[in-house]
Amino acid sequence: MNHSPVRTKPSAGAIMVSALVVLMFVGSYWARLCLAPAVSQSEAAETASVSSSDPQRLVGLAPSTVEVLYELGLGERVVGVSRYCTYPPEAMEKPKIAGFVDVDFERLVTLQPDCVVMVDSQHSLQGKFDQLGIRTISAEHASVDGIIQSFRKIGKACGKGPEAMAKADRMQEHVDRIRNRYADKEHPRVLVCIERDPDSPRPDRVIAAGSGGFHRELIEIAGGVNAYQGDIAYPVLSREKLLHLNPDVIIDLVRDETYEKYKERQLLKQWYAFGELNAVKNRRVVIIAGNQHLIPGPRFLKTLDAMAEAIHPN
């Protein structure tokens, strides 16, 4: 039985998960004064007052943290973002001051941020921010619970506590509802492909959801079992390994640009080259298109819903 791809509206939250360094994303007050534009005494006093309470000039160092800031209604306070941040569209208009593992500190201090919001895997930058006297908030975005808790943490620190708590509670309720819906159903073995070479006539250099990241949790919440049970966070699977795993369901997470170039038919045809796989024989290969499905941010609930539909279509 063929299933139509779960097609979400293309978003600008693009990020290539094949660059596994996403898990390693990559600050003295006087240095800021030297590099930043001169400010009046009244402005300096106002800034000091703000810094001691709710931060008003925020920098988001990861696409996922920027999405959280905007989701909490803090977009007007954002003064800088990662150059890999393209969602929401308004964020693209902000100064780009960092990549994954590099930060343009000279440009950063000219923006005079009073708080940098980053992810835990950027902890190597903490010392520099301490030197520059810039407050930081670090979020754990490698797990579902971490994403939800980051709303509470960031919201409380930025004066959006009640709103953040309400959003976090609704997200948790959504997760629990999906988990309970499929708890007593059969749990098929699921392979989630988060990146591969789409130019190959058959899936090649398949990077799968392994022991790390939030996708492995989404499989379980959506009523499946991860077909990969090894210790590697994001294993690269050969044809032989794919045949050995022999998943019942294959979920292929495809970036917007890949989907637009190859379309569903060609992407499925590539998987059909592995006719020995149960998922292929039973037409249980599902394409889920959209860059947001690769970002461990607030839109993960849409990914969860799409995966649940793919695993339990009936």
Summary of the structure (lengths in Angstrom):
residues: 314
radius of gyration: 21.2
end to end distance: 11.7
largest distance: 72.6
contacts: 1059
relative contact order: 0.16
helix: 46%
strand: 16%
